[in-house]
Amino acid sequence: MTIEDWIRGHVSLEASTSAALRYERMIRQAAEPLPWVHRPADPAQPFDWVEEAGIGAFLAALGTARRVLDIGAGDGWPALPLARRVPEVVALDPSPRRAAQAQDNAVRLGLRNVEVACSPAEELPFPDGSFDGAVAACAIEQSTDPARALREAFRVLRSGGRFAATFEDLSAELRSPIEETAELYSDGGQAVYRLVHRSLDPLREAEYELRFRVTPDLRSAAEEVRPVPTFRAAQAGPGLRPVAPDDPVLGIPLLAASCSELIAARSFELRHRSPVETIALVAAAGFERVRAYGNITWLARDFFGPAHRHGLLAELAPHMDGITRAFGHLYTAVPVGKTSVFFLVAGKP
């Protein structure tokens, strides 16, 4: 029995979404500040060159697009870096907190060509043919209905428009058939238990949030684990950590002993797809010339990392924008399977 099995068998769950249960709770979406999202790029940091190479791949796939929609923009990636090179960008996210953060980031960076909207991907608030480019960064699979989200992306693109998106390849990321991670932390007068369950067969991900009245056992467990909610700007503890069902601190024994103190429970489930399945889903939405590639960051790390160690980045710094944009055209050279994220491009007839 997994921890998920126990929760589903003993707890009445309220259906939620990844936007409400995961992204609304984050103080900052990324584990570290992103260049041209949370701060200007620093040419002395190889990480920033790698991130900018990812933007270069989006630009290469978008071609001559001038008005671009970023579906599920979060704090503003890739919308805000793209806005430095594209005349007009609309950043859309279903989480009010993330949309507000994207707006704040755009203002702080002085980007005047960015519009921010708050809406789910399945109900885009734009007329048909509003954009000549659309992007998404591991966001389509986070929606409650990816097929509908893709049909909406197709609808708002003009004829000849380009679609470019990254997708999480869960099959390449998991190291075992089932992986569960959990955390426990205090939130006011409550104890919050969070479980993420991911599996290969079926290829799926589910997240659970259980809120309890604080008991001595829960308080002791929270003090022993010392986690804080994942993605906080400054983490004082491990956050989500691998857990076995019989773990005395974060496993079924703790939940069974605390069940009478349960206040509320929410969950959501995501259906992940392999690259081949994703290509078929995108094609079913109406797109043509659908192709999948590996994530260009794999190639960029192998290039900009050694360049940094050899002291070359400082010399290349004045040309960072041009070099990373040119590097982005190499996205077709990265095969699927090299990374746990794949890059997909398509066009609207």
TIVOTI-41639 format. One record per atom (N, C-alpha, C): x, y, z. Coordinates in steps of 0.05 Angstrom, whole numbers, padded with zeros to 5 digits, always signed. Atoms other than C-alpha are relative to their C-alpha. Example, Ala and Ser with C-alpha at 12.3 -4.5 7.8 and 13.67 -1.06 7.14 Angstrom:
BEGIN
+00018-00024+00000/+00246-00090+00156/+00018+00024+00000/-00016-00024-00001/+00273-00021+00143/-00015+00022+00014/
// end
This chain:
BEGIN
+00017-00024+00000/+00000+00000+00000/+00018+00025+00000/-00014-00026+00000/+00025+00070-00017/-00014+00019+00019/+00013-00020-00017/+00011+00131+00024/-00024+00012-00014/+00023-00010+00015/-00034+00155-00032/-00024-00020+00004/+00021+00019-00004/-00074+00090-00025/-00014+00004+00026/+00011-00004-00027/-00083+00102+00049/-00017+00026+00001/+00015-00025-00001/-00105+00174+00039/-00027-00003-00015/+00025+00003+00016/-00156+00156-00015/-00020-00019+00014/+00017+00019-00013/-00183+00100+00028/-00012+00010+00026/+00008-00008-00026/-00191+00140+00092/-00007+00030+00002/+00004-00029-00001/-00199+00214+00074/-00019+00009-00022/+00018-00012+00020/-00255+00252+00040/+00014+00024-00012/-00016-00020+00013/-00220+00296-00011/-00016+00019-00017/+00012-00020+00017/-00241+00361-00043/+00018+00003-00025/-00015-00003+00025/-00221+00367-00116/+00011+00028-00003/-00013-00026+00003/-00172+00423-00130/+00015+00000-00027/-00016-00002+00024/-00124+00445-00185/+00029+00006+00008/-00028-00006-00006/-00049+00454-00190/+00004+00030+00004/-00001-00029-00004/-00060+00529-00195/-00007+00008+00028/+00010-00007-00027/-00098+00532-00129/+00017-00013+00021/-00013+00015-00021/-00061+00479-00090/+00031+00002+00000/-00029+00000+00002/+00010+00486-00116/+00011+00029-00005/-00013-00025+00008/+00024+00553-00150/-00010+00024+00015/+00009-00022-00017/-00019+00598-00106/+00016+00002+00026/-00013+00000-00026/+00021+00577-00045/+00029+00007-00002/-00029-00006+00002/+00090+00593-00073/+00005+00030+00004/-00009-00027-00002/+00125+00656-00052/+00014+00008-00026/-00013-00004+00026/+00168+00651-00114/+00000-00026-00014/+00003+00025+00014/+00158+00600-00168/+00026-00016-00004/-00025+00014+00006/+00230+00584-00185/+00016-00004+00026/-00016+00006-00024/+00279+00553-00136/+00021+00022+00004/-00019-00023-00002/+00327+00611-00151/-00008+00022-00019/+00009-00022+00017/+00318+00680-00183/+00008-00005-00029/-00004+00005+00028/+00312+00675-00258/+00008+00026-00014/-00008-00024+00015/+00347+00724-00306/-00022+00011-00017/+00021-00015+00015/+00301+00776-00337/-00028-00008+00008/+00026+00004-00013/+00245+00752-00292/+00000+00012+00028/-00003-00011-00027/+00266+00765-00220/+00022+00020+00002/-00023-00018+00000/+00329+00804-00238/+00012+00002-00028/-00014-00001+00025/+00371+00827-00297/+00020-00024-00003/-00019+00022+00004/+00416+00774-00328/+00028+00009+00008/-00027-00005-00008/+00487+00769-00302/+00019-00016-00018/-00017+00015+00018/+00537+00751-00357/+00022-00016+00013/-00020+00015-00014/+00585+00726-00304/-00009-00027+00010/+00011+00025-00010/+00538+00669-00286/-00007-00019-00023/+00006+00019+00022/+00537+00607-00332/-00030-00008+00000/+00029+00007-00002/+00466+00592-00306/-00016+00019-00017/+00015-00020+00015/+00442+00657-00338/+00003-00005-00030/-00005+00006+00028/+00473+00638-00405/-00018-00024-00009/+00016+00023+00005/+00438+00571-00402/-00030+00007-00002/+00028-00009+00001/+00371+00603-00386/-00006+00016-00025/+00004-00016+00024/+00379+00653-00442/+00001-00017-00025/+00000+00018+00023/+00395+00596-00490/-00027-00012-00003/+00027+00010+00001/+00327+00568-00472/-00019+00020-00013/+00016-00021+00013/+00296+00634-00491/+00006+00001-00030/-00008+00000+00028/+00336+00631-00556/-00014-00022-00016/+00014+00022+00013/+00303+00564-00572/-00029+00008-00006/+00028-00009+00005/+00233+00594-00563/+00000+00020-00023/+00000-00020+00022/+00252+00652-00608/+00005-00013-00027/-00005+00014+00025/+00280+00606-00661/-00025-00014-00010/+00024+00015+00008/+00216+00564-00660/-00023+00019-00008/+00021-00019+00006/+00171+00626-00662/+00004+00014-00026/-00005-00013+00026/+00204+00654-00724/-00005+00030+00002/+00005-00029+00002/+00177+00722-00741/-00024+00010+00016/+00023-00007-00016/+00121+00723-00690/+00004+00027+00014/-00002-00026-00012/+00107+00793-00664/-00018+00003+00024/+00018+00000-00023/+00050+00782-00615/-00002-00028+00011/-00003+00027-00011/+00062+00723-00569/-00015-00003+00026/+00014+00007-00025/+00019+00690-00515/+00016-00021+00015/-00013+00020-00018/+00053+00654-00457/-00021-00012+00018/+00021+00014-00015/+00004+00603-00429/+00013-00012+00025/-00012+00010-00025/+00019+00589-00355/+00026+00012+00005/-00026-00014-00002/+00072+00642-00349/+00012+00000+00028/-00011-00001-00027/+00080+00637-00273/+00010+00027+00006/-00012-00026-00007/+00126+00692-00249/+00008+00016-00025/-00006-00015+00024/+00139+00710-00322/+00021-00013-00018/-00018+00013+00017/+00182+00657-00355/-00015-00020-00018/-00019-00017+00015/+00189+00656-00414/-00010+00027-00009/+00012-00025+00011/+00143+00716-00425/+00018+00024+00002/-00015-00025-00004/+00187+00770-00395/+00026+00001-00015/-00024+00000+00017/+00253+00749-00427/-00007+00003-00030/+00008-00003+00028/+00216+00743-00494/-00008+00028-00006/+00009-00028+00005/+00188+00813-00485/+00023+00019-00006/-00023-00016+00007/+00258+00840-00492/+00007-00002-00029/-00007+00005+00028/+00260+00814-00563/-00024-00002-00019/+00025+00002+00016/+00187+00810-00586/-00016+00025+00005/+00015-00025-00004/+00143+00872-00597/-00021-00001+00021/+00023+00001-00019/+00084+00848-00555/-00002-00028+00011/+00003+00026-00013/+00075+00792-00504/-00023+00002+00020/+00021+00002-00020/+00015+00771-00463/+00007-00024+00018/-00006+00021-00019/+00031+00731-00400/-00026-00008+00014/+00025+00009-00012/-00027+00689-00375/+00005-00023+00019/-00002+00022-00020/-00033+00646-00313/-00026-00002+00015/+00026+00003-00014/-00093+00616-00276/+00002+00007+00030/-00004-00007-00028/-00063+00633-00208/+00001+00030+00004/-00002-00029-00005/-00078+00704-00184/+00026+00009+00012/-00026-00008-00012/-00015+00705-00143/+00023+00000-00020/-00021+00001+00021/+00029+00684-00201/-00003+00023-00020/+00005-00022+00019/-00004+00734-00248/+00008+00027+00012/-00008-00024-00013/+00006+00789-00197/+00031+00003+00001/-00029+00000-00001/+00079+00769-00190/+00012+00006-00027/-00010-00006+00027/+00089+00770-00265/-00003+00029-00007/+00005-00028+00005/+00059+00839-00268/+00021+00017+00015/-00020-00015-00016/+00105+00864-00212/+00028-00003-00013/-00027+00004+00012/+00166+00833-00246/+00003+00017-00026/-00001-00015+00025/+00148+00866-00313/+00005+00030+00006/-00002-00028-00007/+00141+00934-00280/+00028+00006+00011/-00026-00005-00011/+00206+00927-00241/+00022-00001-00021/-00020+00002+00021/+00244+00908-00304/-00005+00021-00022/+00005-00022+00019/+00213+00967-00342/-00010-00010-00027/+00011+00011+00025/+00178+00923-00394/-00028+00011-00005/+00025-00013+00005/+00122+00964-00424/-00017-00014-00022/+00014+00014+00021/+00103+00915-00479/-00012-00027+00010/+00011+00024-00011/+00075+00862-00432/-00027+00005+00012/+00027+00000-00012/+00002+00850-00415/-00002-00026+00016/+00003+00024-00017/-00015+00802-00358/-00029-00005+00004/+00028+00008-00003/-00080+00764-00354/-00001-00024+00019/+00004+00022-00019/-00107+00715-00302/-00024-00017-00011/+00021+00017+00011/-00146+00657-00333/+00011-00028-00004/-00009+00027+00006/-00143+00582-00341/+00006-00004-00029/-00008+00005+00028/-00112+00554-00404/-00023-00011-00016/+00023+00012+00014/-00177+00519-00421/-00021+00021-00009/+00019-00021+00007/-00214+00585-00427/+00015+00026-00005/-00016-00023+00006/-00169+00636-00460/-00018+00024-00007/+00018-00022+00004/-00201+00705-00458/+00008+00018-00023/-00009-00015+00024/-00180+00726-00528/-00016-00010-00024/+00014+00008+00024/-00214+00726-00596/+00017-00019-00017/-00013+00017+00019/-00197+00677-00651/+00022+00015-00014/-00021-00012+00016/-00131+00692-00686/+00012+00024+00012/-00011-00023-00014/-00106+00741-00634/+00030+00002+00000/-00029+00001-00003/-00033+00719-00635/+00012-00014-00024/-00015+00015+00021/+00019+00697-00685/+00021-00018+00013/-00018+00019-00014/+00058+00658-00632/-00011-00006+00028/+00008+00008-00026/+00042+00619-00569/+00021-00019+00012/-00020+00016-00013/+00089+00588-00518/-00012-00010+00027/+00008+00010-00027/+00082+00547-00454/+00025-00015+00011/-00023+00013-00013/+00136+00523-00405/-00010-00019+00021/+00010+00021-00018/+00114+00458-00373/-00026+00008+00014/+00025-00010-00010/+00045+00488-00365/-00024-00014-00010/+00023+00013+00012/-00002+00451-00412/-00007-00025+00017/+00006+00023-00016/+00004+00387-00371/-00009+00006+00028/+00009-00009-00026/-00011+00427-00308/-00030+00008+00000/+00028-00008+00002/-00080+00445-00334/-00018-00024+00006/+00019+00022-00006/-00142+00405-00316/-00008-00016-00024/+00007+00013+00025/-00155+00389-00389/+00020+00008-00022/-00021-00008+00019/-00092+00391-00432/-00010+00001-00029/+00010+00001+00027/-00130+00372-00496/-00016+00026-00006/+00015-00025+00004/-00177+00431-00487/+00018+00024+00000/-00019-00022+00000/-00119+00477-00470/+00014+00003-00027/-00013+00000+00026/-00085+00458-00535/-00019+00010-00022/+00019-00010+00019/-00149+00470-00574/-00004+00030+00002/+00002-00029-00004/-00154+00539-00543/+00025+00015-00011/-00024-00012+00011/-00081+00554-00561/-00002+00001-00031/+00003+00001+00029/-00097+00533-00632/-00020+00021-00009/+00020-00019+00007/-00159+00577-00634/+00010+00029+00000/-00008-00028-00001/-00125+00641-00613/+00024+00007-00018/-00021-00005+00019/-00068+00633-00662/-00011+00006-00028/+00007-00005+00027/-00074+00663-00731/+00010-00022-00018/-00010+00020+00019/-00064+00620-00793/+00030+00005-00005/-00029-00002+00002/+00011+00607-00799/+00014+00006+00026/-00012-00005-00026/+00022+00620-00725/+00016-00024+00010/-00018+00020-00010/+00074+00581-00687/-00005-00006+00030/+00003+00008-00028/+00068+00542-00622/+00026-00014+00009/-00025+00013-00011/+00129+00523-00579/-00004-00003+00030/+00005+00006-00029/+00126+00490-00511/+00019-00021+00010/-00014+00021-00013/+00165+00450-00462/-00020-00017+00016/+00017+00019-00015/+00134+00389-00428/+00018-00017+00018/-00015+00017-00018/+00157+00349-00369/-00002-00029-00009/-00001+00028+00008/+00179+00279-00389/+00003-00017+00026/-00001+00014-00026/+00160+00242-00325/+00013-00027-00003/-00011+00026+00003/+00181+00176-00354/+00031+00001+00000/-00029-00003+00000/+00253+00202-00361/+00009+00010+00027/-00008-00012-00026/+00252+00235-00292/-00001-00020+00023/+00003+00018-00022/+00228+00179-00247/+00021-00022+00000/-00021+00021-00003/+00279+00129-00221/-00012-00027+00010/+00014+00024-00008/+00228+00078-00196/-00029+00001-00008/+00028+00000+00010/+00157+00057-00215/-00018+00019+00015/+00016-00018-00017/+00127+00097-00157/+00019+00016+00018/-00015-00017-00018/+00157+00156-00120/-00019+00018+00016/+00016-00017-00017/+00126+00192-00061/+00018+00018+00016/-00015-00019-00017/+00152+00255-00027/-00020+00014+00017/+00019-00013-00019/+00122+00290+00033/+00014+00021+00016/-00010-00020-00019/+00130+00349+00079/-00022+00005+00021/+00018-00007-00021/+00099+00372+00144/+00009+00025+00013/-00009-00026-00010/+00099+00443+00170/-00024+00013+00015/+00020-00015-00015/+00061+00490+00216/-00009+00024-00017/+00012-00023+00014/+00014+00542+00186/-00021+00012+00018/+00018-00011-00020/-00016+00585+00240/-00005-00020+00022/+00007+00020-00020/-00053+00539+00287/-00005-00027-00011/+00004+00025+00013/-00054+00482+00238/+00026-00013-00008/-00022+00015+00011/-00007+00427+00216/-00007-00008-00028/+00006+00006+00028/-00003+00418+00141/+00018-00023-00010/-00014+00023+00011/+00016+00351+00110/-00004+00001-00030/+00002-00001+00029/+00032+00351+00036/+00014-00024-00012/-00011+00024+00013/+00044+00289-00007/-00002+00004-00030/-00001+00001+00029/+00065+00285-00080/+00005-00029-00008/-00002+00028+00009/+00054+00217-00113/+00004+00001-00030/-00005+00001+00029/+00084+00203-00182/+00005-00029-00007/-00003+00028+00008/+00082+00138-00220/+00005-00002-00030/-00006+00005+00028/+00105+00108-00287/-00023-00014-00014/+00021+00015+00013/+00046+00062-00300/-00024-00001+00019/+00001-00020+00022/+00001+00099-00307/+00018+00024+00005/-00017-00023-00002/+00042+00161-00321/-00016+00023+00011/+00017-00020-00012/+00011+00208-00272/+00014+00012+00025/-00009-00014-00023/+00023+00256-00215/-00024+00010+00016/+00022-00010-00017/-00022+00273-00156/+00012+00014+00024/-00009-00014-00023/-00015+00321-00099/-00023+00003+00020/+00020+00000-00021/-00051+00321-00032/+00009+00020+00022/-00005-00018-00023/-00056+00374+00023/-00021-00007+00021/+00016+00007-00023/-00083+00351+00090/+00006+00020+00023/-00003-00019-00022/-00095+00402+00145/-00012-00012+00026/+00008+00011-00025/-00098+00380+00218/+00000+00021+00022/-00005-00014-00025/-00109+00410+00286/+00026-00010+00012/-00026+00008-00010/-00042+00409+00319/-00002-00017+00025/-00002+00018-00023/-00030+00351+00366/+00029-00002+00009/-00028+00003-00008/+00033+00336+00407/+00016-00017-00020/-00015+00017+00019/+00052+00281+00357/+00006+00015-00025/-00005-00015+00025/+00043+00327+00297/+00021+00022+00005/-00020-00020-00006/+00082+00382+00331/+00028-00011+00002/-00026+00013-00003/+00138+00334+00348/+00011-00008-00028/-00008+00008+00026/+00139+00307+00277/+00009+00024-00017/-00007-00024+00015/+00140+00377+00246/+00027+00011+00010/-00025-00010-00010/+00198+00396+00292/+00023-00018-00009/-00021+00019+00008/+00236+00333+00272/+00007+00003-00030/-00004-00003+00029/+00226+00343+00197/+00012+00027-00007/-00008-00027+00005/+00236+00418+00199/-00002+00010-00029/+00001-00010+00027/+00212+00429+00128/-00016+00026-00001/+00017-00023+00006/+00181+00492+00100/-00012-00005-00028/+00012+00006+00026/+00135+00494+00039/+00020+00004-00023/-00019-00001+00022/+00174+00480-00024/-00005+00026-00017/-00001-00024+00016/+00192+00540-00068/-00002+00026+00016/-00003-00026-00014/+00195+00590-00012/+00026+00013-00008/-00024-00014+00008/+00246+00643-00026/+00025-00008+00015/-00022+00009-00017/+00290+00621+00032/-00008-00024+00015/+00008+00025-00012/+00286+00549+00054/+00017-00005+00025/-00014+00007-00025/+00304+00532+00126/+00001-00030+00005/+00001+00029-00004/+00293+00458+00118/-00002-00014-00027/-00001+00016+00025/+00289+00402+00066/-00024+00002-00017/+00024+00000+00017/+00218+00413+00042/-00008-00028-00006/+00008+00027+00008/+00190+00354+00004/+00024-00019+00000/-00022+00019+00000/+00232+00292+00016/-00012-00028-00005/+00010+00027+00005/+00226+00219-00006/-00010-00013+00026/+00012+00012-00024/+00182+00179+00041/-00011-00028-00007/+00011+00027+00003/+00163+00106+00049/-00026-00002+00016/+00026+00002-00014/+00093+00084+00071/+00003-00004+00030/-00003+00006-00028/+00119+00059+00138/+00017+00019+00015/-00016-00021-00014/+00160+00121+00154/-00015+00010+00024/+00014-00007-00024/+00144+00136+00227/-00006+00030+00002/+00003-00029-00002/+00150+00212+00216/-00019+00011-00020/+00016-00012+00021/+00117+00225+00149/-00017-00021-00015/+00014+00021+00014/+00085+00158+00131/-00028-00005+00011/+00027+00008-00008/+00019+00122+00144/-00004+00000+00030/+00005+00000-00029/+00030+00113+00219/-00007+00028+00011/+00006-00027-00009/+00030+00189+00230/-00029+00007-00009/+00026-00008+00010/-00032+00199+00186/-00022-00016+00015/+00020+00015-00013/-00070+00142+00219/-00005+00010+00029/+00002-00010-00028/-00055+00169+00289/-00013+00027+00001/+00009-00027-00001/-00076+00239+00269/-00027+00004-00015/+00024-00003+00017/-00138+00224+00227/-00023+00014+00013/+00023-00012-00015/-00187+00246+00281/+00003+00030+00001/-00004-00028-00002/-00156+00315+00279/-00001+00014-00028/+00000-00011+00027/-00165+00325+00204/-00021+00022-00003/+00018-00022+00005/-00196+00392+00185/-00010+00002-00028/+00007-00003+00028/-00194+00394+00110/+00021-00016-00017/-00019+00015+00018/-00163+00355+00051/-00007+00007-00028/+00003-00006+00028/-00153+00375-00021/+00020-00015-00017/-00018+00014+00018/-00121+00342-00081/-00005+00007-00029/+00003-00001+00029/-00109+00346-00155/+00016-00022-00013/-00014+00021+00014/-00085+00297-00207/+00007+00010-00028/-00009-00007+00026/-00045+00308-00270/+00006-00025-00016/-00006+00022+00018/-00042+00261-00329/+00024+00007-00017/-00024-00005+00016/+00028+00261-00359/+00000-00018-00025/-00001+00015+00025/+00043+00238-00429/+00029-00002-00010/-00026+00004+00012/+00104+00211-00465/+00003+00020-00023/-00003-00018+00023/+00134+00253-00522/-00017-00009-00024/+00017+00010+00022/+00099+00208-00573/-00029+00006+00005/+00028-00006-00006/+00032+00215-00538/-00006+00029-00001/+00004-00029+00000/+00041+00290-00531/-00001+00010-00029/+00001-00007+00029/+00056+00297-00606/-00028-00006-00011/+00027+00007+00010/-00009+00260-00620/-00022+00019+00011/+00020-00018-00012/-00048+00304-00572/+00001+00028-00013/-00002-00026+00013/-00021+00368-00603/-00011-00001-00029/+00010+00003+00027/-00036+00342-00673/-00031-00002+00000/+00029+00003-00002/-00107+00324-00651/-00014+00027+00004/+00011-00026-00004/-00117+00397-00632/-00001+00016-00026/+00001-00013+00026/-00106+00416-00705/+00027+00009-00010/-00026-00010+00008/-00032+00433-00707/+00013-00019-00020/-00015+00015+00020/+00013+00411-00764/+00030+00003+00006/-00029+00000-00002/+00088+00397-00769/+00008-00001+00029/-00006+00003-00029/+00090+00375-00696/+00026-00017+00003/-00025+00014-00005/+00160+00356-00675/+00009+00004+00029/-00010-00002-00027/+00192+00341-00608/+00030-00003+00000/-00029+00001-00002/+00264+00351-00587/+00006+00000+00030/-00008-00003-00027/+00304+00349-00523/+00002+00029+00009/-00003-00027-00011/+00314+00409-00478/+00027+00011-00007/-00026-00011+00009/+00368+00455-00506/+00018+00007+00024/-00017-00006-00023/+00392+00470-00435/+00021-00022+00004/-00019+00022-00002/+00426+00401-00437/+00025+00007-00016/-00022-00008+00017/+00469+00426-00495/+00014+00025+00010/-00011-00026-00009/+00477+00496-00467/+00019-00004+00025/-00017+00004-00024/+00505+00470-00400/+00028-00011-00009/-00025+00012+00009/+00558+00430-00437/+00017+00020-00016/-00015-00021+00014/+00579+00493-00475/+00008+00023+00018/-00005-00024-00016/+00572+00552-00428/+00014-00007+00027/-00014+00008-00024/+00597+00513-00367/+00031+00000-00005/-00028-00001+00006/+00666+00499-00398/+00010+00028-00008/-00008-00028+00007/+00667+00570-00428/+00005+00017+00025/-00003-00015-00025/+00659+00597-00358/+00026-00008+00014/-00024+00009-00013/+00714+00553-00330/+00026+00009-00014/-00023-00010+00015/+00761+00577-00384/+00001+00030-00001/-00001-00029-00002/+00745+00649-00368/-00009+00015-00025/+00008-00012+00026/+00711+00663-00435/-00026+00017+00002/+00026-00014-00001/+00643+00689-00411/+00003+00030+00003/-00004-00029-00003/+00670+00756-00389/+00006+00014-00026/-00007-00011+00026/+00699+00768-00458/-00025+00000-00018/+00024+00002+00017/+00633+00747-00490/-00024+00016+00010/+00022-00014-00014/+00589+00787-00442/-00015+00020-00017/+00015-00020+00016/+00574+00845-00490/-00017-00012-00022/+00014+00013+00022/+00547+00795-00540/-00019-00021+00010/+00016+00022-00012/+00505+00753-00492/-00027-00004-00014/+00026+00003+00013/+00438+00768-00525/+00002-00013-00027/-00003+00011+00027/+00462+00753-00595/+00010-00028+00000/-00010+00027-00001/+00501+00691-00576/-00021-00020+00009/+00021+00019-00010/+00445+00659-00536/-00023-00003-00020/+00021+00002+00020/+00395+00676-00590/+00009-00018-00023/-00010+00017+00021/+00439+00643-00643/+00002-00029+00010/-00002+00027-00011/+00451+00584-00597/-00027-00014+00001/+00027+00012-00002/+00376+00574-00591/-00008-00015-00025/+00007+00014+00025/+00373+00552-00664/+00010-00029+00000/-00010+00028-00001/+00409+00488-00643/-00019-00019+00014/+00018+00017-00015/+00347+00462-00608/-00006-00026-00015/+00005+00025+00015/+00337+00412-00665/+00022-00021+00002/-00023+00019-00003/+00404+00380-00648/-00002-00017+00025/+00002+00014-00026/+00381+00355-00580/-00022-00022-00002/+00020+00021+00003/+00346+00287-00583/-00017-00003+00025/+00018+00006-00022/+00286+00269-00540/+00013-00023+00017/-00010+00021-00018/+00306+00227-00479/+00026+00008+00014/-00024-00009-00013/+00369+00266-00461/-00007+00015+00026/+00007-00016-00023/+00331+00308-00410/-00028-00008+00010/+00027+00006-00011/+00269+00303-00365/-00020+00020-00010/+00019-00019+00013/+00238+00360-00405/+00005-00001-00030/-00003+00000+00028/+00225+00359-00479/-00013+00025-00012/+00008-00024+00013/+00214+00416-00528/-00016-00007-00025/+00018+00007+00022/+00156+00413-00578/-00007+00025-00016/+00007-00022+00017/+00143+00458-00637/-00021-00009-00021/+00022+00006+00019/+00083+00461-00684/-00009+00025-00013/+00011-00023+00014/+00047+00506-00732/-00030-00003-00005/+00029+00000+00007/-00025+00526-00747/-00002+00004-00031/+00003-00002+00029/-00044+00515-00820/-00011+00027-00009/
// end
